[in-house]
């Protein structure tokens, strides 16, 4: 894998937007994509490069001095299943530990709504050490239950 990670940096939305749009099974709601793009410019974001091309990213949102969230993450379809997501999370965790953050969370579609793609997403996060905390229907909406997964750094 000839991939290198840069960042975290701000003002990266223009590099991340094409990746969001290349993943309609996960990011298929236009208003959500626009919200992510707007937020990414103000969040510390790691970029995965391969041959000068951005193929993945991870944006962090810090909620308290002790906790942060993987706000949004994406890897181009042709680059998935090559360890890029794992490297992005590992680098994000190292950076957060340097800043004395103790907990990391991620929000994803909950298991009460059957979806094969998101089942794989939850499996990936579990393999990265995240544990399901609770599923909520109030965060997004009734048809999109939100599972919060957490990890102690």
C-alpha positions in Angstrom: 0.0 0.0 0.0 1.7 3.2 -1.2 -0.6 5.6 0.7 0.5 8.5 2.9 -1.6 10.4 5.4 -1.5 14.2 5.8 -3.0 16.4 8.4 -5.0 17.0 10.3 -5.7 20.2 8.5 -8.6 22.6 8.1 -10.1 23.8 4.8 -10.2 20.4 3.1 -13.8 20.2 2.0 -13.0 20.6 -1.7 -10.8 17.5 -1.5 -13.3 15.5 0.5 -16.5 16.4 -1.4 -15.8 14.1 -4.4 -15.3 11.2 -2.0 -18.7 11.8 -0.3 -20.4 12.0 -3.7 -18.7 8.7 -4.7 -20.4 6.9 -1.8 -24.2 7.3 -2.4 -25.0 4.1 -0.3 -23.7 6.0 2.7 -24.0 9.6 1.7 -27.1 9.8 -0.5 -29.0 12.7 1.0 -28.0 15.9 -0.7 -28.7 18.2 2.3 -26.5 15.9 4.5 -23.7 16.1 2.0 -23.9 19.9 1.9 -23.8 20.0 5.7 -20.8 17.6 5.8 -19.0 19.7 3.2 -19.7 22.9 5.2 -18.5 21.4 8.5 -15.4 19.7 7.1 -13.8 23.1 6.3 -13.8 23.9 10.0 -12.8 20.5 11.4 -9.4 18.9 11.7 -9.3 16.4 8.8 -6.8 13.7 7.8 -6.3 13.0 4.1 -5.2 9.7 2.6 -3.2 10.2 -0.6 -2.2 7.7 -3.3 -0.1 9.0 -6.1 -1.0 12.6 -5.3 -4.8 11.8 -5.4 -7.0 12.0 -2.3 -8.6 8.6 -1.8 -9.9 8.9 1.7 -10.4 11.3 4.6 -11.5 11.4 8.2 -12.8 14.6 10.0 -12.8 14.9 13.7 -15.1 17.0 15.9 -14.1 17.6 19.5 -17.0 17.9 21.9 -15.2 18.4 25.2 -11.6 18.4 26.3 -11.9 14.7 26.9 -14.0 13.5 24.0 -14.1 13.7 20.2 -16.1 12.1 17.4 -15.3 10.7 14.0 -17.6 13.3 12.4 -17.4 11.9 8.9 -15.1 9.5 7.1 -15.0 8.1 3.6 -12.7 6.1 1.3 -13.3 5.9 -2.5 -15.0 2.6 -3.5 -12.0 1.4 -5.5 -9.7 2.0 -2.5 -11.8 0.2 0.1 -10.7 -3.0 1.8 -7.0 -2.1 1.6 -6.5 -0.8 5.2 -6.9 2.9 4.5 -9.8 3.4 7.0 -7.7 1.6 9.6 -4.7 3.8 9.0 -6.9 7.0 9.1 -8.4 5.9 12.4 -5.0 4.9 13.9 -3.5 8.3 12.9 -6.6 10.2 14.3 -6.3 8.3 17.6 -2.6 9.1 17.9 -3.3 12.8 17.3 -6.2 12.9 19.8 -4.0 11.2 22.4 -1.4 13.9 21.9 -4.1 16.4 22.7 -5.2 14.5 25.9 -8.5 13.3 24.5 -9.7 10.2 26.3 -12.7 9.0 24.4 -13.6 8.7 20.7 -17.1 8.1 19.4 -18.7 7.5 16.0 -22.3 7.6 14.9 -23.6 5.2 12.4 -26.9 3.7 11.2 -28.2 1.4 14.0 -28.9 -2.3 13.6 -32.6 -1.9 14.1 -32.8 -0.8 10.5 -31.5 -3.6 8.3 -28.8 -2.5 5.9 -26.0 -4.7 4.6 -23.6 -1.8 3.9 -24.0 -0.4 7.4 -23.7 -3.9 8.9 -20.2 -3.9 7.4 -19.6 -0.4 8.7 -20.5 -1.5 12.2 -18.3 -4.6 11.9 -15.4 -2.4 10.8 -15.7 0.0 13.7 -16.0 -3.0 16.1 -12.8 -4.4 14.7 -11.2 -1.0 15.4 -12.2 -1.4 19.1 -15.4 0.7 19.1 -18.3 -0.7 21.2 -22.0 0.0 20.8 -23.2 2.4 23.5 -26.8 3.1 22.6 -29.2 3.5 19.6 -31.3 6.6 19.4 -34.2 7.6 17.0 -34.1 11.2 18.2 -30.7 12.1 16.8 -31.5 11.7 13.1 -35.1 10.4 12.7 -37.3 7.3 13.2 -36.3 5.8 9.9 -32.6 6.4 10.5 -31.8 5.1 14.0 -28.4 6.4 15.2 -26.1 3.9 16.9 -23.4 5.6 19.0 -20.2 3.5 19.3 -17.4 4.5 21.7 -13.8 3.7 22.4 -11.5 4.7 25.2 -8.2 5.9 23.8 
